[in-house]
């Protein structure tokens, strides 16, 4: 029975997450004075806002601290091997006079034990309690998610910085070649300018005899003949 109850609670909690985004308590237990004779276990949603939760008897019989609702763990404790049979026999014999008055007592909020005279007022209070609980649970879940995501974000940032540093240091040869290419480009730009300046500075006055080209044989004979001819003046 306990295993089946726990599996049922698991399914209920899945539905809670799907519909509300968070999980709250599910009570498992028995009524001290059951309404039917066969053994049956109650699973009660701990917000107490179900459509069938609608009168004083419902509230008082499922209230977790008024005594009429017996938690499953407590009842299973009666069966403990270290507990004598007389204890189980005593607890199993539920007397009506001990529990019946609980059903007629004033209604207490299952959360804070505040007293309410009418069910509509109690239901309004329960709705407010649930809304506040939902707000708190959703905020807590958001904080937990933020804390869980923070290390991952920090790790991603560190990996990015590491990759950038590794890229700049991975190939020093490439960096050196890039510098050589820049230097060559600058040299190609300035070299024609220097050559032009050197040529611009040369003129006829700068030429020497040894800079002149050797004359051809025919040109040499002509020059020698002009030199041996008498001057008419």
N, C-alpha and C positions, 0 to 999 in steps of 0.2 A: 504493500500500500504506500509506504514511504517513497519507494522508487517511482511509482506511478505518479504520485503527487508532485515530486520534484520535476519529472518530465513535463507534467502539465504546467507547472510554474514557468519552466523554460519557454514553452510555447506562448504563454501569456506575456512574458517579458519581451519576446520578439515582436509581438503585436504592439506592445507599448512603445518600443523604439520606432516602429514603422509609423505609428499614428501620432505620437506625441513627442518623439525625439529624446526621450529619457525613460528611466525605469524607476518605479517606486515599489514599496513593499506589497507582497502578497501574503496574507495570513492563511495558515493551514491549521485546522483544529476541529474539535467536536463540541457539540452542545451538551451541557451537563444533563439536561432533560431533553433528549431528542424527541422530535415531533413524530418520528416513525420508528418502528422497532428494529428494522434491519440496520446493520452497521453502515454508517456513511460518514465520509470526511468532507468538510466544507473548505473551499478555497475562496477567499474573500479579497477583492481588490482594496488596498489600504487607503484609497482616497474616499471611499464610502459615498460615491456619487452615482451609483448604478440606479437604473430606473426602478428596480424592485426593492430598493432600500427606501422605504417610504412611511414607516411608522415607528412608534416608540419601541415596540417589541423587537423590530429588526435592529434598531440601534443598540438596545441594551443586551440583546443576545449575542451580538458580534463585537461588542466593545472589548478591546484587548485587555482591559484592566478591571472590569467590573466583576469578573469571576464566573460568569455563565459560560463564556467561551473558553474552552480548554485547549491550549496549543498542542499540536501533534507531538512535539518533543517532550512535553510534560507527561503526556499519556504513555508514550513509549518508555519513559523513565520508570513507570510503575512495573514494567515487565523486566526490569534489570535483575540479573541473577543474584546480585548482592542484596536485594530487597526481599524480605520474607513474604510468603504467600498471604499472611494476614494483612499486610499493608495493601497489597493489590485488592484483596477482597473488600477491605474497608473503603478504598477509593472507588472501586467499581460499583459499590452500592450507593448510588446517588439518591439522596432523600429530597423529595420535592420541597419540604418546608425550608430547606437550606438554600435552595436556588430560585424557587418561584418568585419570592419578593423582589428579586433583582429585575425581573421583567416589568415591574410596576413602579420602579424607582424613577426619579427625575432623569431626564436625558442628559448625558454628559458628552461633550465633544470627544470623539475618539482620539483627537490629537492633543488637545490642551486641557481636557476635563472641565471646560466651562459649562455651566448649567443652562439649558434651553428648555423652555416650556412648550414650544410648538415645533413641529417638524419643518415647516417652511423656513423659519428663522435659522434652524440648525443647518438646513441645506444651503442657505445663502452663505452662512459662515464657512461651511465645508468647501464651497466653491471658491471663496476668497483664499482659504488656506491652500487649496490646490493650485490656484493661479500663482501665488507667491512661491510655492514649492517649485513649480515649473520654471519660473523666472530664475530662481536660485540655481536649480540644477542645470539649466541651459548655460548660464553664465559660468558655472564651474566647469562644464564640459568644454566651453570655448577656451577657458584658461588652460586646461589640461592639454588641449590640442595645440595651443600656442607654445607651451613649454616643450611639448614633444617635437614640434617643427623647428624650434630655435636651433638645436644642435645641427640639424640637417642643413639649415640655411647657412650657418657659420662654416660648416664643412665645405659646402659648395663654393663659398666665397674664398676660402683658403685654397681650394683646388684651382680656382680660376687664377688667383695671384701666382700660385706655383707654376701653372702652365705658361703664364706670361713671362715669368723669370726664366724658365727653362728654354723658351723659344729664343730669348735674347742671348742666352749663353750656350746654346746647343751647338752652333757652327761658327767658331771664331774665324775660320778661313773665309767664309762668306762675307763676314763683316770686313775682313782685311781687303778682299777683292773689291768690295763696294767702295772702300776708301781709295784704292788704286784707280778705279774707274773715274772717280771724281777728280783725282789729281790729273789724270790723263786728259780729261775733258778741258780742265782749266789750262793745261799746257798747250793744247791744240788751239785754244782761243788766243793765247798771248804770243805764241811763236810767230805767226804771220805778221803780227804787229811789230815785233822786234826786228824781223827780216826787212820789213818795209822801211823801218827807221834807219837800218844800216845802209840800205841801198840809197835812200834819200840823201844821206850824208856824203856819198861819193860823187865827185865832179871831175871835169877835165883837169883842174889844177892838182888833183890828188893822184893822177896817173903818172907812173915812172916809166923810164925807157925799157926797163926789163919787164914791164907789164905789157908792152906792145907785142903783137904777134910777129914772128919771123916773116920777111917778105918772100915772095915766090922768086925762083931764079930769073924769070923774065923781068920782074919788077926790080930785081937787084941790078941787072945789066943796064936797065934804063936809068937808074939812079946813078950808077958809076959813070955812064956816058955824060949825063948832065953835069956831073962834078968835074970831069976832065975838059969840058968845053970852055974856051976862053971867054972872059966877061967882056961884052961889047962896050961897056961903059968905061 
